[in-house]
Amino acid sequence: MAKEKTKTEIEQTITLIRACRWIFLRLAFVIFLVRAIASFTERNILSGVLNACIAVAIAAADLGLLGNLIRKLKKEYETAPSTHELKNGQPTSSSLSSSTSDSPTSAGMQRYKVEWVWDNACEVYCRRNNKDPEELSEDENDEIYDLAGNDVALLLTWIVLHDFFVADTDLTKEYVNDLKNRKCTGSDFLCNVCDYKLARHDFSEKIIGFIDDYFKHDGPHTCGNFAEDYEAFIRNDLKTELYTVPFSWEEYEGFTSYIEKAYRKFNE
């Protein structure tokens, strides 16, 4: 069985491919493009056409083949085990694929992945921007991930600001401080610290009961329903539709009243 790549290994591969794109392929493209222009200027049509074809082939390899490879690796990156999971002895996403703890309908808050709702967010994004899902750029894919995870980013921000998030690495502690000082956003934290995934071990024992009640996907909610609160906030307060609002601190300040209300009710 092939060894599963870690996020660090995948990042290194992506960096290497991007280096090839910028240093070798694009330099070669410029060289052959200049040669083609020079040949046409000198009325050497055959040489000009040949060099132009080579330049086009290089551009196709750069933008097409390598671009698709990078997108494939980024998908692999999203499901690879994070340092936090490996450190805490958590199973990887592949080993959880057949487990009920990896299901959005499991009892309590066991695990959550933004990718569960990525398709919904992608549909809304493509409809509103007249885009073809098959032609989305890397930046557009990243933007959709942030839109799909905005609800979780808001709740995660509240959890971090109230010291309920388990910060057990120097990098996590740095991001916690940055979030508290508003040097980064909840979406930044969700992406860079959590890899667009949440797990039970991310939260302190002081808050896990509330998360189980408020955030879980099935069963009764005694203190409120996070998904329903967020949808009400988006539709009634912001007058828009789901998966269209990026994280902002103004939005966070508006949504905290819903979270605080649920938390007060949980502690009654």
PEUR-V260486 format. One record per residue. N is the residue number from 1. RES is the residue in one letter. SS is DSSP state (~ for helix, > for strand, _ for the rest). PHI is phi in whole degrees, 0 to 359 (999 if undefined). D_CENTER is the distance of its C-alpha to the mean C-alpha in whole Angstrom. Layout:
n->(N & N)
res->(RES & RES)
ss->(SS & SS)
phi->(PHI & PHI)
d_center->(D_CENTER & D_CENTER)
//
This chain:
n->(1 & 2 & 3 & 4 & 5 & 6 & 7 & 8 & 9 & 10 & 11 & 12 & 13 & 14 & 15 & 16 & 17 & 18 & 19 & 20 & 21 & 22 & 23 & 24 & 25 & 26 & 27 & 28 & 29 & 30 & 31 & 32 & 33 & 34 & 35 & 36 & 37 & 38 & 39 & 40 & 41 & 42 & 43 & 44 & 45 & 46 & 47 & 48 & 49 & 50 & 51 & 52 & 53 & 54 & 55 & 56 & 57 & 58 & 59 & 60 & 61 & 62 & 63 & 64 & 65 & 66 & 67 & 68 & 69 & 70 & 71 & 72 & 73 & 74 & 75 & 76 & 77 & 78 & 79 & 80 & 81 & 82 & 83 & 84 & 85 & 86 & 87 & 88 & 89 & 90 & 91 & 92 & 93 & 94 & 95 & 96 & 97 & 98 & 99 & 100 & 101 & 102 & 103 & 104 & 105 & 106 & 107 & 108 & 109 & 110 & 111 & 112 & 113 & 114 & 115 & 116 & 117 & 118 & 119 & 120 & 121 & 122 & 123 & 124 & 125 & 126 & 127 & 128 & 129 & 130 & 131 & 132 & 133 & 134 & 135 & 136 & 137 & 138 & 139 & 140 & 141 & 142 & 143 & 144 & 145 & 146 & 147 & 148 & 149 & 150 & 151 & 152 & 153 & 154 & 155 & 156 & 157 & 158 & 159 & 160 & 161 & 162 & 163 & 164 & 165 & 166 & 167 & 168 & 169 & 170 & 171 & 172 & 173 & 174 & 175 & 176 & 177 & 178 & 179 & 180 & 181 & 182 & 183 & 184 & 185 & 186 & 187 & 188 & 189 & 190 & 191 & 192 & 193 & 194 & 195 & 196 & 197 & 198 & 199 & 200 & 201 & 202 & 203 & 204 & 205 & 206 & 207 & 208 & 209 & 210 & 211 & 212 & 213 & 214 & 215 & 216 & 217 & 218 & 219 & 220 & 221 & 222 & 223 & 224 & 225 & 226 & 227 & 228 & 229 & 230 & 231 & 232 & 233 & 234 & 235 & 236 & 237 & 238 & 239 & 240 & 241 & 242 & 243 & 244 & 245 & 246 & 247 & 248 & 249 & 250 & 251 & 252 & 253 & 254 & 255 & 256 & 257 & 258 & 259 & 260 & 261 & 262 & 263 & 264 & 265 & 266 & 267 & 268)
res->(M & A & K & E & K & T & K & T & E & I & E & Q & T & I & T & L & I & R & A & C & R & W & I & F & L & R & L & A & F & V & I & F & L & V & R & A & I & A & S & F & T & E & R & N & I & L & S & G & V & L & N & A & C & I & A & V & A & I & A & A & A & D & L & G & L & L & G & N & L & I & R & K & L & K & K & E & Y & E & T & A & P & S & T & H & E & L & K & N & G & Q & P & T & S & S & S & L & S & S & S & T & S & D & S & P & T & S & A & G & M & Q & R & Y & K & V & E & W & V & W & D & N & A & C & E & V & Y & C & R & R & N & N & K & D & P & E & E & L & S & E & D & E & N & D & E & I & Y & D & L & A & G & N & D & V & A & L & L & L & T & W & I & V & L & H & D & F & F & V & A & D & T & D & L & T & K & E & Y & V & N & D & L & K & N & R & K & C & T & G & S & D & F & L & C & N & V & C & D & Y & K & L & A & R & H & D & F & S & E & K & I & I & G & F & I & D & D & Y & F & K & H & D & G & P & H & T & C & G & N & F & A & E & D & Y & E & A & F & I & R & N & D & L & K & T & E & L & Y & T & V & P & F & S & W & E & E & Y & E & G & F & T & S & Y & I & E & K & A & Y & R & K & F & N & E)
ss->(_ & _ & _ & _ & _ & _ & ~ & ~ & ~ & ~ & ~ & ~ & ~ & ~ & ~ & ~ & ~ & ~ & ~ & ~ & ~ & ~ & ~ & ~ & ~ & ~ & ~ & ~ & ~ & ~ & ~ & ~ & ~ & ~ & ~ & ~ & ~ & ~ & ~ & ~ & ~ & _ & _ & _ & ~ & ~ & ~ & ~ & ~ & ~ & ~ & ~ & ~ & ~ & ~ & ~ & ~ & ~ & ~ & ~ & ~ & ~ & ~ & ~ & ~ & ~ & ~ & ~ & ~ & ~ & ~ & ~ & ~ & ~ & ~ & ~ & ~ & ~ & ~ & _ & _ & _ & ~ & ~ & ~ & ~ & ~ & _ & _ & _ & _ & _ & ~ & ~ & ~ & ~ & _ & _ & _ & ~ & ~ & ~ & _ & _ & _ & _ & _ & _ & _ & _ & > & > & > & ~ & ~ & ~ & ~ & ~ & ~ & ~ & ~ & ~ & ~ & ~ & ~ & ~ & ~ & ~ & ~ & _ & _ & _ & ~ & ~ & ~ & _ & _ & ~ & ~ & ~ & ~ & ~ & ~ & ~ & ~ & ~ & ~ & ~ & _ & ~ & ~ & ~ & ~ & ~ & ~ & ~ & ~ & ~ & ~ & ~ & ~ & _ & _ & _ & > & _ & _ & _ & _ & ~ & ~ & ~ & ~ & ~ & ~ & ~ & ~ & ~ & ~ & ~ & _ & _ & _ & _ & _ & ~ & ~ & ~ & ~ & ~ & ~ & ~ & _ & _ & _ & _ & > & > & > & ~ & ~ & ~ & > & _ & ~ & ~ & ~ & ~ & ~ & ~ & ~ & ~ & ~ & ~ & ~ & _ & _ & _ & _ & _ & _ & _ & _ & _ & _ & ~ & ~ & ~ & ~ & ~ & ~ & ~ & ~ & ~ & ~ & ~ & ~ & _ & _ & _ & _ & _ & _ & _ & _ & _ & _ & _ & ~ & ~ & ~ & ~ & ~ & ~ & ~ & ~ & ~ & ~ & ~ & ~ & ~ & ~ & ~ & ~ & ~ & ~ & ~ & _)
phi->(999 & 292 & 292 & 289 & 288 & 274 & 299 & 297 & 296 & 293 & 300 & 295 & 295 & 298 & 298 & 296 & 297 & 295 & 296 & 297 & 299 & 282 & 272 & 270 & 297 & 287 & 294 & 297 & 300 & 297 & 299 & 288 & 293 & 296 & 296 & 295 & 298 & 296 & 295 & 296 & 297 & 275 & 63 & 266 & 297 & 300 & 295 & 296 & 296 & 299 & 294 & 294 & 296 & 296 & 298 & 296 & 297 & 295 & 297 & 295 & 295 & 295 & 277 & 265 & 299 & 289 & 297 & 294 & 296 & 296 & 297 & 295 & 294 & 293 & 296 & 295 & 300 & 295 & 256 & 287 & 293 & 276 & 300 & 298 & 292 & 294 & 296 & 267 & 70 & 276 & 293 & 284 & 298 & 292 & 283 & 268 & 298 & 255 & 262 & 292 & 290 & 262 & 260 & 291 & 252 & 289 & 289 & 70 & 268 & 260 & 197 & 219 & 232 & 297 & 299 & 299 & 245 & 298 & 299 & 297 & 294 & 296 & 299 & 294 & 298 & 293 & 294 & 285 & 248 & 54 & 246 & 265 & 304 & 283 & 245 & 290 & 279 & 299 & 296 & 292 & 300 & 295 & 297 & 295 & 300 & 294 & 292 & 293 & 259 & 297 & 298 & 293 & 298 & 294 & 295 & 298 & 299 & 299 & 296 & 294 & 294 & 259 & 62 & 256 & 263 & 280 & 257 & 248 & 227 & 297 & 296 & 296 & 298 & 295 & 292 & 300 & 297 & 296 & 293 & 295 & 266 & 59 & 271 & 219 & 253 & 298 & 293 & 300 & 295 & 300 & 285 & 279 & 263 & 256 & 56 & 61 & 223 & 237 & 222 & 303 & 288 & 286 & 246 & 287 & 298 & 294 & 245 & 296 & 297 & 295 & 297 & 303 & 281 & 280 & 262 & 299 & 263 & 220 & 79 & 288 & 244 & 280 & 249 & 134 & 236 & 303 & 299 & 291 & 297 & 294 & 296 & 297 & 297 & 293 & 281 & 268 & 276 & 265 & 57 & 217 & 248 & 298 & 67 & 237 & 249 & 281 & 297 & 212 & 290 & 295 & 296 & 300 & 299 & 287 & 276 & 300 & 298 & 293 & 294 & 299 & 298 & 294 & 293 & 298 & 294 & 296 & 271 & 291)
d_center->(28 & 26 & 24 & 20 & 18 & 17 & 13 & 16 & 18 & 15 & 14 & 18 & 19 & 16 & 18 & 21 & 20 & 19 & 23 & 25 & 23 & 24 & 27 & 29 & 28 & 28 & 31 & 33 & 32 & 34 & 37 & 37 & 37 & 39 & 42 & 41 & 42 & 45 & 46 & 46 & 48 & 51 & 51 & 50 & 48 & 48 & 46 & 44 & 43 & 42 & 40 & 38 & 37 & 36 & 34 & 32 & 32 & 30 & 28 & 27 & 26 & 24 & 22 & 22 & 23 & 21 & 18 & 18 & 18 & 15 & 13 & 14 & 14 & 10 & 10 & 12 & 10 & 8 & 11 & 13 & 14 & 13 & 16 & 16 & 17 & 19 & 21 & 22 & 23 & 20 & 20 & 17 & 15 & 18 & 21 & 19 & 19 & 23 & 23 & 23 & 21 & 18 & 19 & 18 & 21 & 22 & 25 & 23 & 20 & 19 & 16 & 13 & 9 & 7 & 8 & 11 & 11 & 9 & 13 & 14 & 12 & 12 & 16 & 16 & 15 & 17 & 20 & 20 & 19 & 22 & 19 & 20 & 16 & 18 & 18 & 15 & 14 & 11 & 11 & 11 & 8 & 6 & 8 & 8 & 4 & 6 & 9 & 8 & 7 & 10 & 13 & 11 & 11 & 14 & 16 & 14 & 16 & 19 & 19 & 18 & 21 & 23 & 23 & 22 & 19 & 20 & 20 & 21 & 21 & 21 & 18 & 17 & 20 & 19 & 16 & 18 & 21 & 19 & 17 & 21 & 22 & 20 & 19 & 15 & 13 & 12 & 8 & 9 & 10 & 8 & 5 & 9 & 11 & 9 & 6 & 5 & 9 & 12 & 15 & 19 & 20 & 17 & 20 & 23 & 26 & 27 & 24 & 24 & 26 & 25 & 21 & 23 & 25 & 23 & 20 & 21 & 21 & 24 & 28 & 29 & 28 & 30 & 29 & 27 & 24 & 20 & 19 & 22 & 22 & 19 & 20 & 24 & 22 & 20 & 23 & 26 & 25 & 23 & 25 & 22 & 20 & 17 & 13 & 15 & 15 & 12 & 13 & 16 & 19 & 21 & 19 & 19 & 23 & 23 & 21 & 22 & 26 & 24 & 23 & 26 & 28 & 27 & 27 & 31 & 32 & 30 & 32 & 36)
//
